[in-house]
Amino acid sequence: MATIDFPEDLIALERSAWEEIQAGRLTVATATAVQARLTQFAAEAGVDRYTVEMRLKRAVRHAETVEG
């Protein structure tokens, strides 16, 4: 499986969303911002949006299994 080099702003957005999810306070604004940037990045990279989203979530939420 090829790795995807995510831009720092996209990782930061997903981290914010994940923190909000864990705290039980995810906002529509945060979720919308993540989806918009994710969709933009997927189009620019020529990668399926679903694949980008899965790998981004894995990279942010399960970094220990991705790195190791």
GIJODA-V263882 format. One line per field, one symbol per residue. psi: psi as a letter, one per 20 degrees, with the letter a starting at -180 (. if undefined). Layout:
psi=???
This chain:
psi=pqqpoqqhhgggghggggghghikkpqhgggggggghgggggghikqphggggghggghghlhhhgh.
